[in-house]
Amino acid sequence: MSKLKLGPLPDDKPVKLTLELPAGVHRDLVAYADVLGRETGQAIDASKLIAPMLARFMATDRVFAKARNSRAG
């Protein structure tokens, strides 16, 4: 099993957002969904990966976390 940064997707109430992606990013997103689907045994809609990927990115960005914590305090 590979060590993808995302695991099974949580079932959460979404907020509708429309965005445009460069074609290359979309191709990679679809490919990632395919690999994750094979890893988890679930059919994955590529658009459902955007939120957890962004959340993971922000959770691991130390500068962002420091700035967010200093703003809150």
PyMOL commands that set and color helices and strands:
alter all, ss='L'
color gray80, all
select helices_A, chain A and resi 23-40+46-59+62-72
alter helices_A, ss='H'
color red, helices_A
deselect
rebuild
show_as cartoon
